[in-house]
Amino acid sequence: IQLEALEAECDRLRHDAAQAKSLATEVVFLKRQVAELEMEGTMKNTDADTVESLKAQAENSVLSSRLLLMERQMVDIKARNKVLEDKLTLVGRTANDDKIKQIVNDADLAFKDDLD
């Protein structure tokens, strides 16, 4: 049951990492749009307003994605702490703590891989 819970947690972390990558892709797209508009050089005042709006939107997207990533990392850390607390409780009840250490290590490695 614990292994299934860890696998589910790893799947959730992979999903969160994919969402963070999607947000990063959106930010890159918005930055490219800004760069293209700036390179045209024949912008009118309305175009300049559009560029400023896109810059603000890109900056907000960057900040939002960073905030979202931080919030998810906090949730992940809390979840990992809960899992580790559960594991410590389980270690007190079982003699097979080497297997538990391996499961925790595998979960930590999977979490680090997802963050990369």
N, C-alpha and C positions, 0 to 999 in steps of 0.2 A: 504494500500500500504506500509506503514511504517513497519507494522508487517511482511509482506512478505519479505521486504528488510532485516529485522533483522533475520528472519528465514534463508534466503539465506546466510547471513553473518555467522550465527551459523554453517550452513552446511559446509561452506568453512573452518571455523576454525576447525571443526571436521576432515575434510579431511587433513588439514595441520598437525594436531596432529597425525593422522594415519601415515603420511609420516615421521614425526619425529621419531615415534616408530619404523618404518621400518628401518630407518638409525641406530637407536640405536641397533636393532637386528643384523644388519650387523656388527657393531663394536664389539658386543659380540662374534659373530662367528669368526671374525678375531683374536680377543684376544685368543679365545680357540685354534685356529690353532697354534698360536705362542706358547702357553703353552704346547700343545702336542709335538711340535717339540723340545722345550727345554727339556722336560721330557725324551725324547728318550735317551739322553746322548751319543749316538754313532754318533754324527753328524760329517760329514766331512766338509772341508772348504766350499764346495758348499752349504751344508746344513746350515752352519752358515750364509752364504750370504743370503740364502732364509729366514732364521729366521729374519735377520736384515731387509730384504726387507718387510717381513710381518709386522714386528714391525712398520716400517715407514709407511706402508700402513694403519695399524690400527690407528696409531697416526694421520695421515692425515684424515682418515675417522672421527675420533673423532672431530678433529678441523673443518672439513667441516660440520659435522652435527651440531656442536655448532654454527658455523657461519650461516648456513642455518636457524636454529631455531631462532637465534637472528634477522636475516633479516626478517623472517616471523613475528616475534613478533613486529618488527618495523612497518611492513606493517599493521599488525592487529591493533596496537595502533593508527596509522594514520587513518585507516578506522574507528575505534571506535570514534576517535576524530571528524571525519567528520560526523559520525552518530549523535554524541552528539551535534555538532554544528547545524545540521539539526533539531534535536529535540528541541534545544533552540529556533530556529527560529519558529518552529511549536508551541512551548509553547506560544510565543508571539502572535500567531494567533488563539489560541484555548483556551477555558475555561476548557478543560478536561485534565489538567496537571497531575492529579493523575494517569490516565491510562498510560500516557507517561512515568511517573516515573516507573511504574510497568514494562512496556516493556523494559526500559533501564536496570532496575534491573535484569529482567529475562535474558537479553542478557549478562550482566556482569556475572551472575551466570553460564550460559552455557559456557561462555568463560573460566572462572576459572576451571570448571569441565573438559573441554577439555585439558587444560594445565596440570591438575593433571594426 
